[in-house]
Amino acid sequence: MDHSADAYRTDLMTITRFVLNEQSKHAESRGDFTILLSHIVLGCKFVCSAVNKAGLAKLIGLAGETNVQGEEQKKLDVLSNEVFVKALVSSGRTCILVSEEDELAIVVEPSKRGKYCVVFDPLDGSSNIDCGVSIGTIFGIYMIKDHSEPKLEDALQPGKNMVAAGYCMYGSSCTLVLSTGSGVNGFTLDPSLGEFILTHPEIKIPKKGKIYSVNEGNARNWDAPTAKYVEKCKFPKDGSSAKSLRYIGSMVADVHRTLLYGGIFLYPADKKSPNGKLRVLYEVFPMSFLMEQAGGQAFTGKERALDLVPKKIHERSPIFLGSYDDVEEVKALYAEEQKA
């Protein structure tokens, strides 16, 4: 069967066309967001290509090592960070950037400033690349009122203020999942076209799932509600089937599965990490935003995750996110403990 005709199909919904369609629904829009998103998409394509060649190109090696030519090698996450910083700054639509790889926020030079703040983890789960596990890029976008003088506080907004969030997963296929505040859509990169095509329209997470996802190696340090919830998953007392445990250890991959199949992803606080381990701005917020947009919930153990107001750019938080009913059970256990 000849697939070459696909290259000439006009009914394929590309991510560019999709975003332009979304833009046309807002009379006041000037295309800035569309331009910003196209630069993020370009960054994702570049990183996807680098990830696919990583083993061959020796990108896996530690940063700081030198190759035969005496040139310093870049580790993949360092390279990915450079790619996204350059892509975002050159879009001319950003004024402040927060990256997992940079200790300080990046303030864009005045001549290239725009009205958006982008928070991102350029390569989440990069420690897994040696064994071929899916890794990804996570991002969230805020709008800034006064972009002529961006301040650090502009990046420290609650997650509910985000105008868009998404992740790109580099795995058996390259998948970009995006929400601009009206539902969640998934796009898959067609290498022959070099375009992201809409393959998962209007993703809705099942109301209840059969999978729980957590690092059980930390069980001895968990608080009581988390321990009770996991016990309930394994040994339900109401006669229902036990949940299956699935834990990849790459947040993008675990959240992607949770979004499509339902269930719950948990990274709770424990005695070793009393504030949890995942970073609020560029891990917890974007994933919580996507979960809520898909009909699920995200909870920190104290409050709705998107209501959290971070005080530092690399702040951490516990997180429970996934199917509505599953997160509801966790919330009930925490409420019970507070009463006790």
FISE-741615 format. One record per residue (C-alpha): y, z, x; residue in one letter. Coordinates in steps of 0.001 Angstrom, whole numbers, always signed. Each point is the difference from the previous one (the first is absolute). Last residue first. Layout:
R,py,pz,px,residu
R,Y,Z,X,A
...
This chain:
R,py,pz,px,residu
R,+12842,+64231,-8268,A
R,+2628,-2078,-1823,K
R,+753,-2070,+3101,Q
R,-3707,-647,+511,E
R,-384,-1404,-3501,E
R,+2969,-2353,+501,A
R,-1625,-1267,+3220,Y
R,-3297,-619,-1820,L
R,+1774,-1750,-2897,A
R,+1856,-2310,+2421,K
R,-3316,-991,+1605,V
R,-1433,-867,-3421,E
R,+3089,-2081,-861,E
R,-506,-1927,+3263,V
R,-3409,-1117,-1329,D
R,+1377,-824,-3452,D
R,+2782,-2264,+1314,Y
R,-2100,-1886,+2572,S
R,+1282,+276,+3574,G
R,+2014,+2286,+2219,L
R,-283,+3472,+1501,F
R,+2414,+551,+2899,I
R,+889,+2737,+2512,P
R,+3386,-599,+1642,S
R,+1449,-906,+3381,R
R,+3588,-434,+1227,E
R,+682,-2844,+2443,H
R,+3485,-833,-1309,I
R,+1013,+3642,-475,K
R,+1218,+1838,-3111,K
R,-2140,-1896,-2503,P
R,+768,+329,-3732,V
R,-3271,+62,-1979,L
R,+310,-1378,-3527,D
R,-2246,-2995,+848,L
R,-2948,+2321,+758,A
R,+24,+1692,-3423,R
R,-27,+3682,+840,E
R,-1824,+2899,+1659,K
R,-3387,-1273,+1204,G
R,+1691,-3195,+1154,T
R,-742,-2137,-3081,F
R,-290,-3766,-515,A
R,-980,-1536,-3333,Q
R,-1543,-3215,-1330,G
R,+1309,-2725,-2309,G
R,+351,-2803,+2562,A
R,+3719,+741,+502,Q
R,-913,+3651,+577,E
R,-2523,-952,+2694,M
R,+2410,-2447,+1676,L
R,+2777,+2613,+231,F
R,-2481,+2585,+1307,S
R,-1102,-2439,+2730,M
R,+3616,-735,+1002,P
R,+968,+3711,-47,F
R,-2992,+1542,+1826,V
R,-175,-2408,+2949,E
R,+3489,-1089,+1127,Y
R,+2257,+2832,-1071,L
R,-2378,+2933,-468,V
R,-2163,-152,+3113,R
R,-3686,+815,-441,L
R,-1430,+3103,+1665,K
R,+301,+2851,-2472,G
R,+2703,+2629,+252,N
R,-2407,+2823,+949,P
R,-1759,-2308,+2505,S
R,-2691,+2117,+1723,K
R,-351,+2462,-2904,K
R,-137,-2857,-2509,D
R,+2371,-2189,-1967,A
R,-1739,-2671,-2023,P
R,-643,-3663,+776,Y
R,-1526,-1158,-3258,L
R,-838,-3415,-1397,F
R,-1206,-26,-3604,I
R,-2031,-2283,-2244,G
R,+733,-3527,-1151,G
R,-1599,-3268,+1110,Y
R,+3019,-2145,+915,L
R,+2575,+2662,+882,L
R,-2569,+2292,+1612,T
R,-1303,-2870,+2155,R
R,+3524,-821,+1177,H
R,+737,+3702,+597,V
R,-3012,+362,+2318,D
R,+754,-3239,+1870,A
R,+3701,+786,+470,V
R,-743,+3609,+998,M
R,-2508,-899,+2726,S
R,-2517,+2834,+179,G
R,-2664,-2007,-1823,I
R,-1046,+2676,-2469,Y
R,-2211,-717,-3005,R
R,-1703,+2930,-1736,L
R,-1704,-845,-3297,S
R,+780,+2118,-3061,K
R,-2748,+2058,-1632,A
R,-1144,-1136,-3427,S
R,+1116,+1954,-3085,S
R,-1903,+3054,-1290,G
R,+3123,+2145,-329,D
R,-740,+2082,+3106,K
R,+803,-2776,+2502,P
R,-1590,+638,+3420,F
R,+1497,-2431,+2518,K
R,+3371,-711,-1621,C
R,+243,+3606,-1242,K
R,-572,+1289,+3545,E
R,+2788,-2351,+1130,V
R,+2327,+1515,-2630,Y
R,-918,+3596,+840,K
R,+601,-542,+3737,A
R,+3370,-1651,-735,T
R,+1025,+2835,-2366,P
R,-1124,+2728,+2495,A
R,+1872,-1199,+3115,D
R,-1825,-2095,+2573,W
R,-782,+1091,+3581,N
R,-3825,-45,-192,R
R,+148,-3397,-1700,A
R,+1737,-1822,+2885,N
R,-3046,-2149,+828,G
R,-26,-964,-3670,E
R,+2705,-2613,+685,N
R,+788,-1053,-3559,V
R,-644,-2854,-2433,S
R,-1382,+602,-3468,Y
R,-1700,-2746,-1981,I
R,-1103,-305,-3638,K
R,+3434,-652,-1497,G
R,+2074,+967,-3016,K
R,+2943,-1839,-1581,K
R,-974,-3208,+1872,P
R,+2836,-1210,+2281,I
R,+1974,-2930,-1394,K
R,+790,-2958,+2248,I
R,+2353,-2465,-1687,E
R,-1152,-3203,+1729,P
R,-2597,+243,+2789,H
R,-273,-3440,+1666,T
R,+3670,-1057,+317,L
R,+39,-2250,+3087,I
R,+1459,+1001,+3384,F
R,+733,-3176,+1956,E
R,-1076,-1474,+3340,G
R,-1533,-2830,-2017,L
R,-3347,-163,+1817,S
R,+143,+3734,+746,P
R,+258,+924,-3688,D
R,+1439,+3503,+169,L
R,-932,+2079,-3032,T
R,+2548,+1401,-2454,F
R,-278,+3136,-2140,G
R,+2338,+1008,-2825,N
R,+1178,+3409,-1200,V
R,+2167,+751,-3038,G
R,+3736,-209,-627,S
R,+1657,+1970,+2791,G
R,-63,-2646,+2740,T
R,-3657,+656,+699,S
R,-2005,-1726,+2705,L
R,-3533,-318,+1338,V
R,-458,-2402,+2921,L
R,-3568,-975,+879,T
R,-1242,-1574,+3235,C
R,-3711,-681,-391,S
R,-2990,+1686,+1608,S
R,+2615,+2543,+1063,G
R,+3718,+76,+735,Y
R,+1505,+1893,-2925,M
R,+3662,-502,-866,C
R,+1694,+2848,-1793,Y
R,+2629,+351,-2663,G
R,+3121,+1657,-1280,A
R,+3075,-995,-1974,A
R,+3247,+1408,-1402,V
R,-684,+3485,+1337,M
R,+1994,+2763,-1709,N
R,-3179,+1704,-1341,K
R,-988,+614,+3634,G
R,+2708,+2633,+430,P
R,+2763,-961,+2430,Q
R,+123,+810,+3708,L
R,+787,-3510,+1255,A
R,+3636,+114,-1118,D
R,+198,+3527,+1443,E
R,-268,-1570,+3492,L
R,+3371,-1635,-575,K
R,+1002,-3628,-589,P
R,+3737,-743,+258,E
R,+637,-3524,-1297,S
R,-3138,+309,-2113,H
R,+1660,+2149,-2637,D
R,-2289,+237,-3020,K
R,-3297,-497,+1833,I
R,-2994,-1603,-1756,M
R,-3421,+1301,+943,Y
R,-3079,-1956,+1118,I
R,-3496,+1304,+811,G
R,-2535,-1351,+2468,F
R,-3642,+349,+1087,I
R,-1657,-2298,+2568,T
R,-3777,-168,+234,G
R,-3391,+785,+1482,I
R,-3486,-1101,-1058,S
R,-2799,+1218,+2300,V
R,-1067,-2282,+2845,G
R,-1313,+2693,+2339,C
R,+2755,-288,+2609,D
R,+2606,-247,-2757,I
R,-568,+3503,-1342,N
R,+2678,+1721,+2124,S
R,+2465,-2380,-1687,S
R,-384,+1860,-3311,G
R,+3513,-895,-1174,D
R,+1671,-2803,+1933,L
R,+3722,-462,-613,P
R,+485,+3239,-1957,D
R,+3166,-722,-1932,F
R,+3295,+1225,-1463,V
R,+2547,-2680,-924,V
R,+3611,+784,-937,C
R,+1800,-2782,-1841,Y
R,+3638,-1016,-488,K
R,+487,-2415,+2876,G
R,+1114,+295,+3601,R
R,-232,-2705,+2640,K
R,+3588,+85,+1345,S
R,+108,+3826,-245,P
R,-2974,+656,+2366,E
R,-3047,+1377,-1828,V
R,-572,+3765,+177,V
R,-3544,+723,+1173,I
R,-1365,+3414,-1060,A
R,-1179,+2150,+2895,L
R,-3513,+748,+1310,E
R,-1097,-3597,-315,D
R,-3625,-1019,-672,E
R,-154,+1247,-3597,E
R,+3011,-2182,-700,S
R,+3226,+825,-1837,V
R,+2521,-2817,-338,L
R,+3679,+153,-999,I
R,+2445,-2752,-936,C
R,-2222,-2797,-1289,T
R,+799,-3418,-1492,R
R,+846,-2102,+3073,G
R,-3615,-1223,+0,S
R,+174,+142,+3817,S
R,-123,+3818,-107,V
R,-3124,+52,-2168,L
R,-1933,-2650,+1964,A
R,+962,+1531,+3360,K
R,-1026,+3521,-1084,V
R,-3177,-1388,-1561,F
R,-1145,-1928,+3090,V
R,+929,+2802,+2390,E
R,-2059,+2480,-2031,N
R,-2946,-2376,-84,S
R,+104,-361,+3807,L
R,+24,+3778,+488,V
R,-2857,+338,-2533,D
R,-2032,-2674,+1795,L
R,+293,+1571,+3422,K
R,+2196,-2015,+2278,K
R,-1257,-1021,+3380,Q
R,+2192,+244,+3093,E
R,-74,-3098,+2114,E
R,-1650,+209,+3454,G
R,-1594,-3403,-470,Q
R,-3421,+1631,-246,V
R,+1151,+2313,-2830,N
R,+1994,+3201,+156,T
R,-576,+3093,-2100,E
R,+3107,+1639,-1485,G
R,-1072,-314,-3604,A
R,-3695,+723,-298,L
R,-2276,-2966,-394,G
R,-563,-1554,-3436,I
R,+2276,-2929,+682,L
R,-2642,-1421,+2330,K
R,+714,-3475,-1384,A
R,-3578,-624,-1006,L
R,-546,+3321,-1748,G
R,+3412,-114,-1667,A
R,-176,-3586,-1256,K
R,-407,+875,-3678,N
R,+2442,+2895,+367,V
R,+2633,-2290,+1574,A
R,-320,-2537,-2852,S
R,+294,+2741,-2616,C
R,+3000,+1408,+1895,V
R,+1800,-3363,-220,F
R,-855,-497,-3658,K
R,+1188,+3552,-826,C
R,+3297,-556,+1850,G
R,+553,-3217,-1983,L
R,-631,+1909,-3241,V
R,+2577,+2629,+1037,I
R,+2491,-2807,+719,H
R,-673,-1560,-3421,S
R,+565,+3420,-1567,L
R,+3458,+317,+1518,L
R,+957,-3499,-1181,I
R,-1193,+734,-3532,T
R,+1888,+3320,-12,F
R,+3226,-1730,+996,D
R,-388,-2705,-2664,G
R,+3292,+706,-1748,R
R,-1299,+1919,-3010,S
R,+2372,+749,-2885,E
R,-1922,-2081,-2545,A
R,-3218,+1876,+675,H
R,-3031,-1776,-1496,K
R,+522,-2877,+2473,S
R,-870,+2365,+2858,Q
R,-3500,+599,-1365,E
R,-593,-3766,-107,N
R,+1334,-288,+3574,L
R,-2405,+2762,+1036,V
R,-2969,-1843,-1537,F
R,+1016,-3327,+1534,R
R,+161,+1562,+3450,T
R,-3295,+1877,-571,I
R,-1702,-3289,-857,T
R,-1203,-685,-3523,M
R,-2290,-3014,+322,L
R,+626,-2536,-2784,D
R,+1407,-2642,+2349,T
R,-3275,-957,+1622,R
R,+469,-2242,+3017,Y
R,-1771,+2190,+2564,A
R,-2751,+554,-2524,D
R,-847,-3724,+234,A
R,-1578,+702,+3389,S
R,-2719,+2025,-1728,H
R,-2519,-2826,-30,D
R,-3388,+985,-1395,M
